[in-house]
């Protein structure tokens, strides 16, 4: 019963959040490509760097830039 309510409300009332998050990620990739840099995000519970050429490497959190 709870799942039905969550699924029904979430899809209608908060659908824009998923769309906005996806568009934000796409925009970050475009900016990274234009500026020849990378984006950082969480994948499988770990932070990773994704470069414009598609390479994805783990982010070393002890690394200082």
Secondary structure as UniProt FT lines:
FT   HELIX           2..13
FT   HELIX           15..34
FT   TURN            35..36
FT   STRAND          38..43
FT   TURN            44..45
FT   STRAND          46..51
FT   TURN            52..53
FT   STRAND          56..58
FT   TURN            61..62
//
